[in-house]
Amino acid sequence: MELASAYPNSAISGVMMAVIALVAAGTLAAWLILVFLADRQGSAKETRQPDMPAPVVAAPDPAAEDEHSEAGHVPADGRHGAAA
């Protein structure tokens, strides 16, 4: 008569070991892909800025541009006075 063992039969075939390894690796790969995609979507929301109107630039005042009188003005060619 055989004695009953306190432990179950632990002999697992090589095919079953391969299936367990593939399921574990596939689950890990799926989890990493989902985390990567969630991070990309979160980063896109953070960097996207709301639609803002363009800044308004006031036109320069023509009176403010004429700070120097015509007598004190030096032309670009560096000559003073009237042209000959």
Backbone torsions as a table, in degrees:
resi	resn	phi	psi	omega
1	MET	NA	137.0	-178.9
2	GLU	-83.4	142.4	176.9
3	LEU	-84.6	140.1	178.4
4	ALA	-72.6	135.7	-179.8
5	SER	-88.9	145.3	178.2
6	ALA	-77.3	-15.5	-178.3
7	TYR	-112.3	144.6	178.4
8	PRO	-73.7	166.9	178.2
9	ASN	-65.7	119.8	-175.9
10	SER	-104.2	12.0	179.3
11	ALA	-77.5	109.7	179.2
12	ILE	-110.5	136.1	-178.8
13	SER	-70.1	161.8	178.9
14	GLY	-63.2	-32.6	178.7
15	VAL	-66.2	-42.7	179.5
16	MET	-66.0	-37.9	177.2
17	MET	-63.2	-40.4	179.2
18	ALA	-66.2	-39.7	178.5
19	VAL	-64.2	-42.8	178.5
20	ILE	-61.8	-44.1	-179.6
21	ALA	-65.0	-40.7	179.9
22	LEU	-66.9	-40.1	178.6
23	VAL	-64.9	-43.5	179.5
24	ALA	-64.2	-45.1	-179.9
25	ALA	-66.4	-39.7	178.6
26	GLY	-65.6	-39.7	178.2
27	THR	-64.7	-43.3	178.4
28	LEU	-63.4	-42.6	179.7
29	ALA	-64.5	-42.8	179.0
30	ALA	-63.3	-41.1	179.5
31	TRP	-63.9	-44.4	178.9
32	LEU	-63.0	-39.7	178.5
33	ILE	-64.3	-43.2	179.6
34	LEU	-65.4	-39.5	177.6
35	VAL	-64.7	-42.3	178.9
36	PHE	-62.0	-45.1	-179.6
37	LEU	-66.4	-38.7	178.2
38	ALA	-65.0	-37.8	178.6
39	ASP	-67.1	-40.0	178.6
40	ARG	-63.8	-41.4	-179.9
41	GLN	-68.2	-37.8	178.1
42	GLY	-66.8	-39.6	179.6
43	SER	-67.4	-36.7	-179.8
44	ALA	-66.2	-36.1	179.0
45	LYS	-70.0	-35.5	-178.6
46	GLU	-72.3	-37.1	-176.0
47	THR	-84.3	-20.0	-179.7
48	ARG	-72.4	128.7	179.4
49	GLN	-99.9	148.6	179.2
50	PRO	-65.5	157.1	178.9
51	ASP	-65.9	117.1	-179.5
52	MET	-117.9	142.0	178.2
53	PRO	-67.8	155.1	179.0
54	ALA	-67.1	145.1	179.9
55	PRO	-66.1	143.7	-179.2
56	VAL	-88.9	123.7	178.7
57	VAL	-107.0	121.9	-178.6
58	ALA	-74.2	143.9	177.1
59	ALA	-69.7	141.8	-179.6
60	PRO	-66.3	146.6	179.7
61	ASP	-79.6	121.4	-179.0
62	PRO	-60.1	-31.3	-179.7
63	ALA	-70.4	-31.1	-179.0
64	ALA	-74.4	-24.9	179.8
65	GLU	-72.3	-28.8	-176.2
66	ASP	-88.8	67.1	-179.0
67	GLU	-79.9	-28.7	-176.3
68	HIS	-105.9	146.4	177.1
69	SER	-75.9	163.8	-179.0
70	GLU	-65.2	-31.0	-178.2
71	ALA	-68.5	-33.1	-178.0
72	GLY	-91.3	-0.5	-176.6
73	HIS	-78.3	132.1	177.4
74	VAL	-106.0	121.3	179.5
75	PRO	-64.5	165.5	-177.5
76	ALA	-63.1	-27.1	-178.8
77	ASP	-83.6	-3.5	174.3
78	GLY	86.3	2.2	-179.0
79	ARG	-87.6	143.0	175.4
80	HIS	-103.0	150.1	175.6
81	GLY	86.7	-169.7	-177.3
82	ALA	-77.9	152.7	178.3
83	ALA	-77.3	143.2	-177.7
84	ALA	-93.4	NA	NA
